[in-house]
Amino acid sequence: MNRWVLWVGGLAVLALLAGGTCVRKRNEMVRRTEEMRRTWSEVDVQVQRRADLIPNLVATVKGYARHEEGVFAKAAAARATLLEARTPADRMAANAQLDGVVGRLLAISENYPQLKASENFLELQNQLEGTENRIAVARLRYNSSLQDYNAYISLFPNNLVARWSGFARNNAYFGAASSAAQAPGVNR
């Protein structure tokens, strides 16, 4: 009888240790998932900030470059697409579209020296540049937290706990837009 109690007690201790390890690992996965969501939110805030600057930039450029209506329409459409996007993948695609439009708007300014000298335009350009830098930093943090999460749930025995708990890899890295490889053209 004494031996039986030792076996059951030993198995209970092992079960408690294994259960505690699983709970700790699952809690860490939840923490990393929330960190990934937080860093995505940071990207989202900065992308929204840029979207909010676009109408002012368009209005300023519009005053000097009236014949560039196609670019202004594209800017409005790209901004609307960005504001309607709900998932990270949709936001990334809309952001890439907006990247091209912003580049084109700034390229238009090269044709208008009086626009480049406008205080309002220069201030908007500085704000946009600062926002672009914030987006780059936020994207880096998001991609880093995503990489950290994916690595953590891929390691053994974490992958077993992840599978049992419903955690899966997330491959929604926020890369540069394909249009970023070439500079926007300027029609003179």
C-alpha positions as CSV (number, residue, x, y, z in Angstrom):
1,M,0.0,0.0,0.0
2,N,2.9,2.4,0.9
3,R,4.5,1.8,-2.5
4,W,1.2,2.6,-4.3
5,V,0.9,5.9,-2.5
6,L,4.5,6.9,-3.5
7,W,3.7,6.1,-7.1
8,V,0.5,8.1,-7.1
9,G,2.2,10.9,-5.3
10,G,5.1,11.0,-7.7
11,L,2.7,11.0,-10.7
12,A,0.7,13.8,-9.1
13,V,3.9,15.9,-8.6
14,L,4.9,15.2,-12.3
15,A,1.5,16.2,-13.5
16,L,1.5,19.4,-11.5
17,L,5.0,20.3,-12.8
18,A,4.0,19.5,-16.4
19,G,0.7,21.4,-16.0
20,G,2.4,24.4,-14.4
21,T,4.9,24.5,-17.3
22,C,2.1,24.4,-19.9
23,V,0.3,27.2,-18.1
24,R,3.4,29.3,-17.9
25,K,4.2,28.8,-21.6
26,R,0.6,29.5,-22.6
27,N,0.6,32.7,-20.5
28,E,3.8,33.7,-22.2
29,M,2.2,33.1,-25.6
30,V,-0.7,35.3,-24.6
31,R,1.7,38.0,-23.5
32,R,3.6,37.9,-26.8
33,T,0.4,38.0,-28.8
34,E,-0.7,41.1,-26.9
35,E,2.8,42.7,-27.5
36,M,2.3,41.9,-31.2
37,R,-1.1,43.6,-31.1
38,R,0.3,46.6,-29.3
39,T,3.1,47.1,-31.7
40,W,0.6,46.7,-34.6
41,S,-1.5,49.4,-33.0
42,E,1.5,51.7,-32.9
43,V,2.0,51.2,-36.7
44,D,-1.7,51.8,-37.2
45,V,-1.7,55.1,-35.3
46,Q,1.3,56.4,-37.3
47,V,-0.3,55.3,-40.6
48,Q,-3.5,57.1,-39.6
49,R,-1.5,60.2,-38.7
50,R,-0.1,60.2,-42.2
51,A,-3.5,59.7,-43.7
52,D,-4.7,62.7,-41.7
53,L,-1.9,64.9,-43.2
54,I,-2.7,63.9,-46.8
55,P,-5.8,66.2,-47.3
56,N,-3.7,69.2,-46.1
57,L,-0.9,68.3,-48.4
58,V,-3.3,67.8,-51.3
59,A,-4.9,71.1,-50.7
60,T,-1.6,72.9,-50.6
61,V,-0.3,71.3,-53.8
62,K,-3.7,71.8,-55.5
63,G,-3.4,75.5,-55.1
64,Y,-0.2,75.5,-57.2
65,A,-0.8,72.6,-59.5
66,R,-4.3,72.8,-60.7
67,H,-3.8,70.5,-63.8
68,E,-2.7,67.5,-61.6
69,E,-6.3,66.5,-60.9
70,G,-5.5,62.8,-61.5
71,V,-3.0,62.7,-58.7
72,F,-5.4,64.4,-56.3
73,A,-8.2,61.9,-57.1
74,K,-5.7,59.0,-56.6
75,A,-4.7,60.6,-53.2
76,A,-8.3,60.8,-52.1
77,A,-9.0,57.2,-53.2
78,A,-5.9,55.9,-51.5
79,R,-6.7,57.6,-48.3
80,A,-10.3,56.3,-48.4
81,T,-9.0,52.8,-48.9
82,L,-6.7,53.1,-46.0
83,L,-9.4,54.4,-43.7
84,E,-11.7,51.6,-44.7
85,A,-9.1,48.8,-44.2
86,R,-9.7,46.8,-41.1
87,T,-7.2,43.9,-41.1
88,P,-3.5,44.3,-40.8
89,A,-3.1,42.8,-44.3
90,D,-5.6,45.3,-45.8
91,R,-3.9,48.2,-43.9
92,M,-0.5,47.1,-45.3
93,A,-1.9,47.0,-48.9
94,A,-3.6,50.3,-48.5
95,N,-0.5,51.9,-47.0
96,A,1.5,50.7,-50.0
97,Q,-1.0,52.4,-52.3
98,L,-0.7,55.6,-50.3
99,D,3.1,55.4,-50.4
100,G,3.0,55.8,-54.1
101,V,0.5,58.7,-54.0
102,V,2.5,60.6,-51.4
103,G,5.7,60.1,-53.4
104,R,3.9,61.5,-56.5
105,L,2.6,64.5,-54.6
106,L,6.0,65.3,-53.3
107,A,7.5,64.8,-56.8
108,I,4.9,67.3,-58.3
109,S,6.4,70.0,-55.9
110,E,9.6,69.8,-57.9
111,N,7.8,71.4,-60.8
112,Y,6.7,74.4,-58.8
113,P,9.4,76.4,-57.1
114,Q,6.9,78.7,-55.5
115,L,5.2,75.7,-53.9
116,K,8.6,74.5,-52.6
117,A,9.1,77.9,-51.0
118,S,5.6,77.9,-49.4
119,E,5.9,77.9,-45.6
120,N,2.7,75.8,-45.3
121,F,4.0,73.2,-47.8
122,L,7.4,73.1,-46.0
123,E,5.7,72.5,-42.7
124,L,3.5,69.8,-44.1
125,Q,6.5,68.2,-45.8
126,N,8.4,68.2,-42.4
127,Q,5.4,66.7,-40.6
128,L,5.1,64.0,-43.3
129,E,8.8,63.2,-43.1
130,G,8.6,62.9,-39.3
131,T,5.6,60.7,-39.7
132,E,7.3,58.5,-42.2
133,N,10.2,58.1,-39.7
134,R,7.7,57.1,-37.0
135,I,6.0,54.6,-39.3
136,A,9.4,53.1,-40.1
137,V,10.2,52.7,-36.4
138,A,6.8,51.3,-35.6
139,R,7.0,48.8,-38.5
140,L,10.4,47.7,-37.2
141,R,9.0,47.2,-33.7
142,Y,6.0,45.3,-35.0
143,N,8.1,43.0,-37.3
144,S,10.4,42.4,-34.3
145,S,7.6,41.4,-32.0
146,L,6.0,39.2,-34.7
147,Q,9.4,37.5,-35.2
148,D,9.7,37.0,-31.4
149,Y,6.2,35.6,-31.2
150,N,6.8,33.2,-34.2
151,A,10.1,32.0,-32.8
152,Y,8.7,31.4,-29.3
153,I,5.8,29.3,-30.5
154,S,8.0,27.3,-32.9
155,L,10.4,26.2,-30.2
156,F,10.0,22.8,-28.5
157,P,8.0,22.2,-26.2
158,N,6.3,25.5,-26.8
159,N,5.1,24.3,-30.2
160,L,3.1,21.5,-28.5
161,V,1.5,24.0,-26.1
162,A,0.8,26.4,-28.9
163,R,-0.9,23.7,-31.0
164,W,-3.0,22.5,-28.0
165,S,-3.9,26.1,-27.1
166,G,-4.8,27.3,-30.6
167,F,-1.8,29.6,-31.2
168,A,-0.5,29.7,-34.8
169,R,2.3,31.4,-36.7
170,N,1.5,34.9,-38.0
171,N,3.4,35.7,-41.2
172,A,1.9,39.2,-41.7
173,Y,5.2,41.0,-41.7
174,F,5.0,44.7,-42.7
175,G,7.5,45.0,-45.6
176,A,8.2,47.8,-47.9
177,A,5.8,48.3,-50.8
178,S,6.9,46.9,-54.1
179,S,6.6,50.5,-55.5
180,A,9.3,51.6,-53.0
181,A,12.0,50.2,-55.3
182,Q,11.6,53.0,-57.8
183,A,11.3,56.8,-57.2
184,P,8.1,58.5,-58.5
185,G,8.4,60.1,-61.8
186,V,8.2,63.9,-62.4
187,N,6.6,65.2,-65.5
188,R,8.1,68.5,-66.6
